[in-house]
Amino acid sequence: MTRTIGDMSGIVQPGDTINVVMVRPDGTPTGVSHTTTVDHLGRYTGRQDVERGRAKVATINRPPRRRR
């Protein structure tokens, strides 16, 4: 059985802590991943790999937003 993961890169926001997982060409995870935080401009470590299809954003941990 193969295991594929979804890509949530389209919904990341500044301040999110995300888990970036490296994937093979067939979409299965390689077992290599790292956690990073999205900066105020929407950049994060591994973004180029995600854009090239070599990695996917597997999880997003979003801090609670302040109420005004």
Secondary structure, DSSP 8 states (H G I E B T S, - for coil): --------GGG--TT-EEEEEEE-TTS-EEEEEEEEE--TTS--TTHHHHHTTSEEEEEEE-------
